[in-house]
Amino acid sequence: MSLWRYSLRLSKRILCNHSTAQILKTEPKNIHRWVAPTMRVLARRRKELGPEPEKPRSSHLEWNYDVEINCFCKRLGEKFDVGILKTAFVQREWANLQEFKTEETGEESSQPIPNNFELAHEGFKLIYNTIKEVYSKSYPQDIVNAVCNYLTTDEMLANIAKHLGVNDLIISAEFPPETKTTADTFKAIVAALSKSVDESRVKLFINDFVICQMVDKDISDVWTPEKPYDYLLNILQGQGVQEVEPRLCNKSAVNTILANYQVGLYNGKDKSCLGLGWGENIQIAKDMAALDALQRIYKSNVRK
């Protein structure tokens, strides 16, 4: 019995040694000794040169501008006049530069290259007036102006255009295009749409891509009056509330750096609470209560 166990252990050792030998036996990779040093030198040189400059997609061999314009229309789901849409992507600086180069080469003067300068102005008016029309139904003029100014900044419009894939289609003298260039292109696209479809489609386009940026935005994020309490009094007088009674509701840690006051504003006639506010002193708490009252009047969130 012991002899049989000894032979079994010996056979296991032989098999293990044989499998280990097969694992350790590897084929040569046939990599020359000069490859690793060369790769290190190339990597060092690449690091010294820094990152490669960003290249436009139009520099690729498979670039087809007409196909890209068609895909852009399909992505937006709108029926553009292709000629007007192409003009919306042409910047005035680039058009002027091309005309100047033509004059320098002595070629015959041709018609000026159309650009999006006028379309951008028309598009801005369309966007501004549409936003104003939507918000004027529910808010006073100063809030409407604040929302319009917030939504029509170059940063906001350029961000919208960037996510629509506009940057690769812009024909301009610089790359990547500047924020104002991208914003002007988006305005021109809106104007091109107005010349291609009816007015209702343009308003729907502005609502879907511009006004929707106000989702989850509070009034205080885009508009804050300099004197909230005085502003609230003027609003309430227009609604028939002649008297507002501020009350000190709570206070804590008065003699410390963590002092906290709670002020409530109440209707002097029916004693209903108009707003509550907290602050490190009574005046700040009063202003915060006025902002809270304004938010309650306008349902806190800007119209979606």
Secondary structure as GFF3:
##gff-version 3
##sequence-region A 1 304
A	DSSP	alpha_helix	2	24	.	.	.	ID=ss1
A	DSSP	alpha_helix	35	49	.	.	.	ID=ss2
A	DSSP	three_ten_helix	57	59	.	.	.	ID=ss3
A	DSSP	alpha_helix	65	76	.	.	.	ID=ss4
A	DSSP	alpha_helix	82	88	.	.	.	ID=ss5
A	DSSP	alpha_helix	92	105	.	.	.	ID=ss6
A	DSSP	alpha_helix	117	135	.	.	.	ID=ss7
A	DSSP	alpha_helix	141	151	.	.	.	ID=ss8
A	DSSP	alpha_helix	154	163	.	.	.	ID=ss9
A	DSSP	alpha_helix	179	194	.	.	.	ID=ss10
A	DSSP	alpha_helix	199	209	.	.	.	ID=ss11
A	DSSP	three_ten_helix	211	214	.	.	.	ID=ss12
A	DSSP	alpha_helix	219	222	.	.	.	ID=ss13
A	DSSP	alpha_helix	228	238	.	.	.	ID=ss14
A	DSSP	beta_strand	244	252	.	.	.	ID=ss15
A	DSSP	beta_strand	260	267	.	.	.	ID=ss16
A	DSSP	beta_strand	273	279	.	.	.	ID=ss17
A	DSSP	alpha_helix	282	297	.	.	.	ID=ss18
###
